[in-house]
Amino acid sequence: MTNKRLLGKVCIIVGAGQQPGQTLGNGRAVAERFAEEGASLLLVDINPDWLEETVQAVRAHKGIVHSLVADITQESQCQQIAATCIQHFGKIDVLHNNVGLSKGDKRTADLDVSAWDYIMDRNLKGMFMTCKHVLPHMVRQRSGCIVNISSTSSLAARPTLTYKTSKAAVNAMTQHIAVENAPFGIRANAILPGLMDTPMAINRRAQEQGIDPELIRQQRSALVPMGRMGTAWDVANAAVFLASDEAAYITGVLLPVDGGLLQKRG
């Protein structure tokens, strides 16, 4: 491939592991696309088996890759992510935060405080801590790019509380980081995926509800103006653009990748 858009860039992808399922997850797809575009990668995930699957996929693209098993709810391990990248590659050009879950989420009056804490720690606090420890390196080099994965749920009605609230906070945090660090040549943007055909979105729900995954796909596709669910490649292609120099004058943006879903919802 010629004119590789991320050639020479060092990129951290947090949440790069491939969960079991029939389709690719966002982290795996982003890793493959970044590798195709010439980036050197530090891949991070809490699950070593899921992480290794993505590592092997990147190596199949002849990508330069190092991996690290880490729990982003622990600040010392978030610090280690940044330190490991500097140790192996000497710089950090891109931080891609791909972490989010909704396990245990409920309506406000029914929600356990422990479930609130569990989701917030992973969806928001962990993302804050990875940004916190990467930013000093980007400030020193006077350049850098952060891409945070949010959700269209942050801007739309949702039957449960914590996931929506955490992702809305990710939006606000991303915009704050963008303005705060613009004088240092650092950009920060968020991608808001809509109804995506990924293992976390489809296979987990099918298992929890005891129904055929294909039925969930059909139901969700019918909600989207474009008539289909998105794939991890749709998110990955948006991430490549935001991480590349083509987006050099774009910061603080909340980019829906949703087939028009938010427009339909109003």
FENDATA-V321016 format. One record per residue. PSI is psi in whole degrees, 0 to 359 (999 if undefined). Layout:
BEGIN
psi
PSI
PSI
END
This chain:
BEGIN
psi
129
166
50
127
342
19
128
354
144
123
131
129
111
128
42
351
151
110
151
141
179
346
174
146
163
317
317
315
319
317
315
317
320
319
317
328
8
6
151
138
137
113
131
136
160
339
113
326
315
320
316
326
320
321
314
324
320
319
330
335
8
32
152
119
142
150
156
126
124
152
110
359
354
117
323
327
330
320
322
328
309
316
321
319
316
319
318
328
345
354
171
113
324
134
119
112
108
68
134
138
165
14
126
358
144
179
156
310
341
356
128
140
326
324
319
310
318
312
315
321
322
320
330
303
317
320
319
317
326
319
315
317
346
325
319
325
320
322
317
323
357
35
158
164
132
131
116
135
114
223
150
341
336
339
7
162
144
144
347
162
310
319
312
313
317
319
327
323
325
318
310
318
318
316
322
312
323
311
318
324
3
323
343
11
20
133
150
128
161
143
132
89
148
230
104
143
78
162
320
322
327
301
320
315
320
319
316
323
351
38
168
129
327
329
320
318
316
316
317
322
325
341
343
130
325
356
11
156
157
167
168
333
327
317
317
320
322
321
320
313
310
329
343
168
348
336
28
338
24
119
150
17
140
105
106
136
86
10
22
9
315
325
323
320
337
999
END
